[in-house]
Amino acid sequence: MRRTVTDYEQCFMDEIHRFPVSELPKLLKLLRSFKEEFFDTDRQKEEDTKLFWKSFGSWKDDRSAEEIINEIHASRVSKRINELRFENWV
C-alpha cells in the first residue's frame, strides 16, 4: 500500500496528539532542527568547506625553498640501493 501526503500528515497529527502539551515546544524545536539539517544543505556545504580549509595550518620556516628542497633530496634513500648494500653483506 502506498501512502499519500495526507496519510503521512494524519500519522504526524496522531503522534503529536499523544505528546503532553508541555512538550510541544520541544517537539517543534526538534522538527525545525531536522528541517534545517535536511534542507539547508548549501549553508552546511559552505561551513564544511570552511572547516576543511581551516584544518590546514600555514607553513612557517626560515629556510629558503631551495634549502628545503635540498634537505628533502638529501633525506631520500633509494630502496634499491639499500637492497644492493644488504646483498653485499650477506
Residue pairs with C-beta under 8 A, 6 or more apart in sequence:
16 24
16 27
19 27
37 44
61 68
63 71
